[in-house]
Amino acid sequence: MANYFEGSWRSRIPNEKNRNAFLNLGDSICVYDLGASGGSPPPFSWIINGITLINFDPDSRAEFEGAGRNCSMAIGPETLKRLYMNRRQTTSSLLPPCEDVVNRYDFTKMFPDEPRVFDTLSIIEIETAGLDDTKKTLQLPSPDFLKVDVQGLTLEVLETGKQTIEESVLGIQTEVEFLETYSSQKTFGAVHEFLEKQYFEIFRLTNLNRWIYKTSFPLSMYTGQDVFCDLLYLRSLRHVDRYPEFWTHKRIIQFLRICLLYDLTDTAASFLHRFSKNKLIDESSIKEVKEMISTWKGAIDFFYHKTNRSILDRILDTSLRKIGKSIKFFLY
């Protein structure tokens, strides 16, 4: 299956020096990937050897990417035990598609070889479990970060992990829908209200998807409708003031590193100031982190060399430049 998170970085050469410098700042970042069939998204896929990855996906067609613990199970309300296996694997859900909604769009614009993406090919019985219960049963490490892509069940999945979220989670990247793509699903508003009560705020909107309406009318352009996107939620400054006991030295370091992964430099600087003001950390004790925040120019260029040429090509190019300078010296 195609990975949703392909990009120019795939052809770049890893910058191991910078990567090691970042990894040495703190412990492995524990990431729970809930709905892992699409693969670990950037920026975590850029430091796959620097995260503890726990993958969850009940679909047997799921292809897990990178090293980690793979759990072929569904996280969600235990009352939902039927998995709707749709033609396009990444649209499969514990909820049936809402045909009144999905049937009004022309998916040939996005998937010309597979336009009927929401067709349910089969329904299978599965076991589901809540996130809090699963963490205890499988004795999983506490997550620093959640990636949630569960096709219409974001709110219900988060609700089953309320204790886990309160105890350790620093950030959440989640897909949210603006329409009832699946029958009886809760859309963006309900998800945002839940996370806001947990002292999370939106810091990034990415992967905004537009669906094109079906029409036989000849058009010179198609604008579509914004249907879903990915949102990055992080703990708010209000949480730092309200729950200072949550912010251990380790969590502060992990939070600042997550900010850098998403290029949130001013966010990291502001939080660092608040941590220091509240006497939660001595800035002199994290000199390397502070320096990295000050000099950060972008995660992809930090973790990868800008050129996509091979290392041999770069070495050869450097050698030729040196030879050229030597020739120029002798000529002039």
C-alpha positions in Angstrom: 0.0 0.0 0.0 1.1 3.6 -0.6 2.4 5.4 2.5 0.6 8.7 3.3 3.8 10.2 4.6 6.1 10.1 1.6 8.1 13.2 1.0 11.3 14.7 -0.4 13.1 13.6 2.8 12.9 10.0 1.6 15.7 10.7 -0.9 17.8 12.7 1.5 20.9 11.4 3.4 20.5 11.3 7.2 22.6 13.8 9.1 23.8 11.4 11.8 25.8 14.0 13.7 22.7 16.2 14.2 20.5 13.3 14.8 22.8 12.0 17.6 23.0 15.4 19.1 19.2 15.6 19.3 18.9 12.0 20.7 21.5 12.7 23.3 19.4 15.5 24.8 17.0 13.1 26.4 15.4 9.7 26.6 13.6 7.9 23.8 10.2 9.6 23.0 7.4 7.0 23.6 4.8 7.3 20.8 1.5 5.4 20.6 0.4 5.1 17.0 -3.3 4.5 17.1 -4.3 3.5 13.6 -0.8 2.7 12.4 -1.5 1.5 8.9 -0.5 4.8 7.3 2.9 4.6 8.8 4.6 6.8 11.4 4.3 10.4 10.2 7.0 12.9 10.0 8.6 14.2 12.1 8.8 10.9 14.1 9.7 8.9 11.1 12.8 11.1 10.8 14.1 9.8 14.1 12.7 6.3 14.1 15.7 5.1 16.1 15.0 7.7 18.8 11.4 6.8 19.6 9.8 3.9 21.4 7.0 3.1 19.0 3.8 1.1 19.9 1.6 0.5 16.9 -2.1 -0.4 17.1 -4.2 -1.5 14.1 -6.9 -4.2 13.9 -6.8 -4.5 10.1 -4.8 -7.6 8.9 -3.8 -5.6 5.8 -2.0 -3.0 7.9 1.7 -2.6 7.1 3.6 -1.3 10.2 6.6 0.9 9.4 9.8 1.0 11.4 10.9 -0.8 14.5 8.4 -1.0 17.4 5.9 -3.2 19.1 3.0 -4.1 16.8 -0.4 -4.7 18.4 -3.0 -6.1 15.9 -6.0 -4.9 17.9 -8.5 -2.1 18.0 -8.4 0.7 20.6 -11.9 2.0 21.3 -15.2 1.3 23.2 -15.6 -2.4 24.0 -19.2 -2.2 22.7 -17.9 -1.8 19.1 -16.8 -5.2 17.9 -17.4 -5.1 14.2 -14.7 -3.8 11.8 -15.9 -2.6 8.4 -13.3 -3.6 5.9 -13.5 -1.1 3.1 -12.0 -1.2 -0.3 -9.4 1.3 0.5 -7.8 -0.1 3.7 -7.2 3.3 5.3 -10.9 4.0 5.3 -11.8 0.9 7.3 -13.4 1.7 10.6 -15.4 0.4 13.6 -18.2 2.6 12.2 -20.0 2.0 8.9 -19.5 4.7 6.2 -22.2 7.4 6.1 -23.4 6.8 2.6 -25.5 10.0 2.4 -22.2 11.9 2.8 -19.5 9.9 1.0 -21.7 9.1 -2.0 -21.9 12.7 -3.0 -18.2 13.0 -3.8 -16.1 12.0 -6.8 -13.1 10.1 -5.5 -11.7 9.6 -9.0 -9.9 12.9 -8.6 -7.8 11.5 -5.8 -7.9 7.7 -6.5 -8.3 7.2 -10.2 -7.6 3.5 -9.9 -9.7 3.0 -6.8 -12.6 5.4 -6.8 -15.0 3.5 -4.6 -12.9 3.9 -1.5 -15.7 3.5 1.0 -17.2 0.3 -0.4 -17.4 -2.2 2.5 -16.1 -5.5 1.2 -16.6 -7.4 4.4 -17.4 -7.1 8.1 -15.4 -9.0 10.7 -15.9 -9.5 14.4 -13.0 -8.3 16.5 -12.2 -7.5 20.1 -11.7 -3.9 21.2 -10.3 -2.5 24.4 -9.9 1.0 25.9 -6.5 2.6 25.9 -6.2 2.8 29.7 -7.0 -0.9 30.1 -4.7 -2.0 27.2 -1.8 -0.1 28.7 -2.2 -1.9 32.0 -2.9 -5.3 30.5 0.1 -5.3 28.1 2.3 -3.4 30.6 3.2 -0.8 28.1 5.4 2.2 28.8 3.6 5.5 29.4 3.3 7.5 26.2 4.8 11.0 25.7 2.9 11.4 22.4 -0.2 10.0 20.7 -0.8 9.8 17.0 -4.5 9.1 16.3 -5.9 8.1 13.0 -8.9 6.0 13.7 -11.5 6.9 11.1 -14.3 8.6 12.9 -13.7 7.4 16.4 -11.2 9.9 17.6 -13.3 11.2 20.5 -14.2 7.7 21.7 -10.6 6.5 21.6 -9.4 9.5 23.5 -12.1 9.0 26.1 -10.9 5.4 26.7 -7.4 6.8 27.5 -8.3 9.7 29.7 -6.2 8.5 32.6 -3.2 7.8 30.4 -3.5 11.3 28.8 -3.7 13.0 32.1 -0.7 11.1 33.6 1.9 11.4 30.8 0.8 12.7 27.4 2.5 15.9 26.2 1.2 16.1 22.6 -1.4 14.5 20.3 -1.5 14.5 16.5 -5.0 13.5 15.4 -7.1 13.3 12.3 -10.4 15.2 12.7 -13.3 15.2 10.3 -15.6 18.2 9.8 -18.4 16.0 8.3 -20.1 12.9 9.5 -18.0 10.6 7.2 -19.0 7.6 9.3 -22.4 7.0 10.8 -22.9 8.5 14.2 -19.3 9.8 14.4 -18.3 12.7 16.6 -16.7 15.5 14.5 -14.1 18.1 15.1 -16.1 20.2 17.6 -16.5 17.3 20.1 -12.9 16.3 19.9 -11.6 19.8 20.4 -13.9 20.4 23.4 -12.6 17.2 25.1 -8.9 18.1 24.5 -9.4 21.7 25.6 -10.7 20.4 28.9 -7.5 18.4 29.3 -5.5 21.7 28.8 -4.4 21.0 25.2 -4.3 23.7 22.5 -4.0 23.5 18.7 -0.5 24.3 17.5 -0.5 23.1 13.9 -3.1 22.2 11.1 -1.7 20.0 8.4 -2.8 17.6 5.7 -6.0 19.5 4.9 -8.0 17.3 2.5 -10.6 18.5 0.0 -13.2 16.3 -1.6 -14.6 17.1 -5.0 -18.4 17.0 -5.5 -19.8 14.7 -8.3 -21.2 16.8 -11.2 -21.8 16.3 -14.9 -21.5 20.0 -15.4 -18.4 21.0 -17.4 -16.0 22.9 -15.2 -12.7 24.6 -15.8 -11.7 24.3 -12.1 -12.7 22.2 -9.1 -12.5 23.8 -5.6 -13.9 21.0 -3.5 -14.9 21.0 0.2 -12.5 20.9 3.2 -13.5 17.6 4.8 -10.7 16.5 7.3 -7.2 17.4 8.4 -4.5 16.6 11.0 -4.2 18.7 14.1 -1.3 18.9 16.5 -2.3 19.5 20.1 0.2 20.3 22.8 -0.1 21.1 26.5 -0.9 24.7 27.1 0.9 27.2 29.3 -2.1 27.2 31.5 -1.4 23.5 32.3 2.2 24.5 33.4 0.7 27.0 35.9 -2.2 24.7 37.0 -0.3 21.4 37.4 3.4 22.2 38.1 3.8 18.7 39.7 3.2 17.1 36.3 6.3 18.9 34.8 9.3 16.8 35.9 12.7 17.5 34.4 12.3 14.6 32.0 8.9 15.8 30.7 10.1 19.3 30.2 13.0 18.0 28.1 10.7 15.7 26.1 8.2 18.5 25.5 10.9 21.0 24.3 12.2 18.3 21.9 8.7 17.6 20.5 8.4 21.4 19.9 11.6 21.3 17.9 10.5 18.3 15.9 7.5 20.4 14.8 9.7 23.5 14.3 7.8 25.3 17.1 10.8 27.3 18.2 9.0 30.3 19.7 6.7 27.9 21.5 9.7 26.1 23.0 11.3 29.4 24.0 8.2 30.6 25.7 7.6 27.4 27.6 11.2 27.3 28.7 10.8 30.8 30.1 7.6 29.7 32.0 9.3 26.5 33.3 12.1 28.7 34.6 9.8 31.4 36.0 7.8 28.7 37.9 11.1 27.3 39.2 10.5 24.0 37.6 13.9 23.9 35.9 17.2 25.7 36.0 18.0 26.9 32.5 21.7 26.3 33.1 21.0 22.6 33.5 19.7 22.3 30.0 22.3 24.4 28.2 22.4 22.1 25.1 18.6 22.3 24.7 18.5 26.0 25.0 21.3 26.3 22.4 19.4 24.0 20.0 16.2 26.1 20.4 18.1 29.3 19.6 19.8 27.9 16.5 17.0 25.7 15.1 16.2 26.3 11.4 13.9 23.4 10.5 13.6 19.8 11.4 14.0 18.3 7.9 17.2 20.2 7.3 18.5 19.4 10.8 18.0 15.7 10.4 18.9 15.3 6.7 21.5 16.8 4.4 19.9 19.3 2.0 21.4 17.6 -1.1 19.9 14.3 -2.3 23.2 13.2 -3.9 25.1 10.3 -2.6 27.8 10.7 0.0 30.3 9.6 -2.6 29.2 12.4 -4.9 29.5 14.9 -2.2 33.0 13.7 -1.2 34.0 13.8 -4.9 32.6 17.3 -5.3 34.5 18.5 -2.2 37.7 16.9 -3.5 37.3 18.5 -7.0 36.8 22.0 -5.4 40.1 21.5 -3.4 41.9 20.4 -6.5 40.5 23.5 -8.3 41.7 25.8 -5.6 45.2 24.2 -5.8 45.3 24.7 -9.6 44.2 28.3 -9.2 46.9 28.9 -6.6 49.6 27.6 -8.9 48.3 29.4 -12.0 48.1 32.8 -10.3 
